Amino acid sequence: MKTTDTFKVTTSGEREIVMTRDFEAAPDLVFDALTKPQLVQRWLLGPPGWSMPICEIDLKVGGAWRYIWRNDGEGHEFGMHGEYREIARPQRIVHTEIFEEGESLVTSALTNKGGTTTLTMTMCFESREARDGALESGMADGVATSYDRLEEMLASGNS
């Protein structure tokens, strides 16, 4: 598992990945960064060389979301989409995540303590094999890079 001072990835049970990261920002700002397309497109890019030409978010229970990423050097694209199941601003977002490898249920919880917001994202996969495949794909490294970018964006005050 990848573990740094600010980003931790663990498994829970047979089918879950839990990723935790602290941000020096108020929960409202982190919530906005997770839910406003113009902000998501700035930080949720994974490794350098990727862009997000499509970012659609209909932030309501039953609303859909869709992201398409493009490797600008190679032109390779991939995407994912899902539906919002629960929204409790600024503490919690629950949504499905459907991608080529399958579907997961993602719960993002935001907690605030002394000016630091902890984002805990729990992904529940259809099977242990699907969970393990996600871990082996390098997904956690892409998330870590994206969260670093999010921290920079929040610190700059341009969110």
N, C-alpha and C positions, 0 to 999 in steps of 0.2 A: 504494500500500500504506500502511496505517496503521502508524506507527512512533512509539513514545514511549520514554522511558528504561527502562520496565519491561515493555513489551509490543511484540512485533514480529511482523508478518505478512509472509511471503514466499511465493513460489511456487517449486516445484522440479519440473523436468521438465514434461511435458505435463498431468499430472493431479493434482498435489499442492499442497496448502496447508500451510504450516508456521507454527504459532503458538507463540511462546516468551514465557514470563513468569517472572520471578524472584519468589520469596516468601521473606520472612524467617521461615522456620519449618522444622522438621525434616521430612524426607521422609515419615515415618510419619503426621504430622499432615496433610500435603497429600494423601497417599494416602487417608486416612480421609475427608477432605473431598470426594474424587472418588467415593467408593464407599459411603458410608453415607447412606441416604435422608434421615434427619432433618437431615443437614448439607447435602446437595445442594439440598434445598428452600429453604435459607436464602440461598444465593448464586447459583445458576444460574438467574437470572431475566431477564437481559437488561435492557432499559430500564425505568425506573420505570413502575409501573402494571400490571406483569405478576406473576402468581403461578403456582405449580406445584402444582395440587391432586392430581396423581397422580405419584408417584415410586416405581417398583418396581424393586428391584435384587436379583437372585439371583446373588451374586458367586461364581461358580465357572465353570470352563471348561465351555462348553455351556449355561451359565445365561443367562437372558434379563433384559433391562432395558427399562423403558418410562417415558417422561416425557410428561406432558400439561401445556402451559402455557395460561393464560387471561389475556386482557386484561381486567382487572377493570372498566374503564370501558365497554368496548364489548361484552364477553361473547364476543369472538372466541376460538376455541381452535385450537391445532395441537399435533401430537405427533410423536414419533419413538420408535423402538425398535430393538433389536438383540440380538446374542448375543456373549457373551464368548468369545474365542478363546485368549487367553493371560493369565495373571495371575501376576506375580512381585512380591509385596509386599516392599518399597515402591518398586521400581524401574520397573515396567512393567505396562501394561494394554493389551491389544489387543482391540478389539471392532468389530463391524459397526454401522453407523448407517443406518437405513432411515427415510426421510422422503418427503414428497410428491414432491420433485424427483428422488429416486433413492436410490442406496445408495453408501456409502463405507466404507472400512476405516480405522479410527482407531487410531493407536498413540500412547499417552501415555507418555513416558519422564521419570522423575524422577532428577535428579542433584543431589548435595549437595556444596557447597564452602564451607567456612568458615561454616557456619550458614545459608547461603542455599540454598534448593532451587530448581532451575530445572526448570520444567515445559515440555517440548517436545511439542506435540501435532501429529502429522502426519496429515493426512486425504488418503487416496488415493481419488479419484472414478472413476466408470466411464468418463468422457470429459473432454476439455478443456472442452467446452461446459458440462458439469455443474459442473466446478470453477469456471469463470468465472461461471456463474449464481449459485453460492454467494457468490462474492466481491461480485457486483453487488447481492446481496440485502440487504447491510448486516449480514450475519452477524458479521463481524469487530468491528463496533462493539458488538453485543450481547455478544460474548465479552469484549471489553475492559471493558465495564461490569460484567459478572459477575465477572471476575477482580479488579476493584477491590473488589467486595463480598467476595470470598473473602479478599483480603488483610486487609480490616478484621476479618472474622470470626476469622482466624488470629491477628491481633495482639491481639484482645480476650481471647484465652485461652478463649473459649466454644466451642471446637470439640471 
